Amino acid sequence: MKMKTEELTAKILNDNPGLDNYKIAIAVASRCDELENGASSKLNIDPTKIKPADLALMEIAQGLVVVKGFEANEK
């Protein structure tokens, strides 16, 4: 079952109090670039059936990737 963008964002914010919507957007964009440039997904999902931005958000929400410079305890 696919979670909605708002639910994923809320999960990230709850799990990482040092992040805000702006930092999440930057992290998703960075991971999206990696995925579009050949990085493998950390999820067992066909990357051709989901948008890279949605895939990146899902990976970050599940804690499977940490984008350099955007760590949970950062202030």
Secondary structure, 3 states (H helix, E strand, C coil): CCCCHHHHHHHHHHHCCCCCHHHHHHHHHHHHHHHHCCCCCCCCCCHHHCCHHHHHHHHHHCCCCCCCCCCCCCC
